[in-house]
Amino acid sequence: MSKPGGKMGERLKIFGLVALLGFIAGVIAQLTADYVVPALIALLPAFLSAKYLISGLAGAFLSLIVVSIWAYFTGSSEKI
């Protein structure tokens, strides 16, 4: 018999971790929008300065970071 709240406790931990990662991603996205995007727009040629292109690249990068962190923390604890 499993202890009370065992599975639910694990799910809440994962839920909290995903919420924390989402919060961190939001902070990074805001900092990116305020500081990095204007610098990139100034440095890149005119055809690459479209905001949607830069925002898409930033979103892809942040998604990779968030998923990598999530995979690291929720990965198998078994060592091969």
Secondary structure, DSSP 8 states (H G I E B T S, - for coil): ---TTHHHHHHHHHHHHHHHHHHHHHHHHHHIIIIIHHHHHHHS-GGG--HHHHHHHHHHHHHHHHHHHHHHHHS-----
